[in-house]
């Protein structure tokens, strides 16, 4: 039965339902938030251990075997992503205890957070292409509701751009699913891969591949339709920004990895060349946008875009080393980017602003916060011995080995410009003197208990970054094993279809 596959989806759904039952009890909603995300983390670790030990695990819902029923499938990539979902969910739940206001909680902040986590976990574990669409929509509904909590004008403006582009992506995705079903007569991804290899009209297959690339590229905030992200991620409460930054775009990246290694891997010279150009332009436009910003969260938002380019580059190169680098980069970036947004929230709580010109002096007044910022900031820039260095090194080495010198040069340039942005934040927020009293907002009062609740998850994620950088062997081994599974689609097909998948081309 493999119940550990379903638990990462069921636990946040049940946690959200329990939160709704205790709608009027703020204490119970908070307890359920922490307990539910902790349970999600524990079960996700159990799932990863099981997959690492036994190989790809499959659960056929209702006892209907594939391809006739709905299947949940956990390979190493899916299990790794679910563990990262648990880590980020637990960290953000703790952080939210100090930052979620009574007004936000009264409008369903914690139930929506659980629904979002369920959608993310479902997308990582589904083996059905239509249900991937369903889980994307669950995420979209929950994320849109979280984005407009507070109903402030900047939030509404950002939310309109966010939902418009994501609905466009959903429409393209749904049309592509319908055309694909009309071509092969199945929605199970393993069965699609088996049947698509036998289709004679490869031109239609390439057209479908491009539709999926556009749909997932929008959700991943890849060039050119990425502008919804920096227009919206800086507007909601900071815990929501951190949750979005860590997980949402990575679901789009995961979908690209899944579809273009399992289903559309027959014409890599065509589709992956487009992915290669997209990766380079995504890196470059994102980092240039960040260099022009002077608001803490907007800088970080543009850097989400630029870093997505490195992940897509790993897929575009489509070599074993490149896939390892792409998976490693995803693991590193989810933790680092979430942590940087959480640090920006602490700065805002202490000084009441995200504008760099209104900040300063934190190195002297809060040296511990300066250290907690430097760890993820230098990791994002790829400074050794932190996690970002090895992630960038693997991807760039794969680019050199594949003789993709142009995009590799862009990747190196983007690394330098990322360092420039992190130095800009350091100089403005931490190093320079405090601006004159008339140029800053009044310092809000901060209770020590709330501050510690904010610092604890930041410190925990910083330790994760240090561990990946200083002891990369186990993480690299996971990335290597995951890449081997991704490059062996026949293994996935056999695991899902059993005897029906034998002899797959």
Secondary structure, DSSP 4 states (H G I P E B T S, - for coil): --THHHHHHHHHHHHHHHHHHTTT-HHHHHHHHHHHHHHHHHHHHHHHHHHHHH-SEEEEGGGPPTTTS-EEEE-HHHHHHHHHHHHHHHHHHHHHHHH--HHHHHTTHHHHHHHHHHHHHHHHHB-BHHHHHHHHHHHHHHHHHHHTTT--HHHHHHHHHHHHHHHHHHHHHHHHHHHHHHHHS--BHHHHHHHHTT-S-HHHHHHHHHHHHHHHHHHTT-TTS-HHHHHHTTTS-HHHHHHIIIIIHHHHHHHHHHHHHHTS-S-HHHHHHHHHHHHHHHHHHHHHHHHT--BHHHHHHHHHHHHHHHHHHHHHH-SHHHHHHHHHHHHHHHHHHHHHHHHHHHHHHHHS--BGGG---HHHH-HHHHHHHHHHHHHHHT-TTSHHHHHHHHHHHHHHHTT-HHHHHHHHHHHHHHHHHHHHHIIIIIISPPPPGGGSPPPPP--HHHHHHHHHHHHHHHHHHHHHHHS-HHHHHHHHHHHHHHT-HHHHHHHHHGGGGTT--
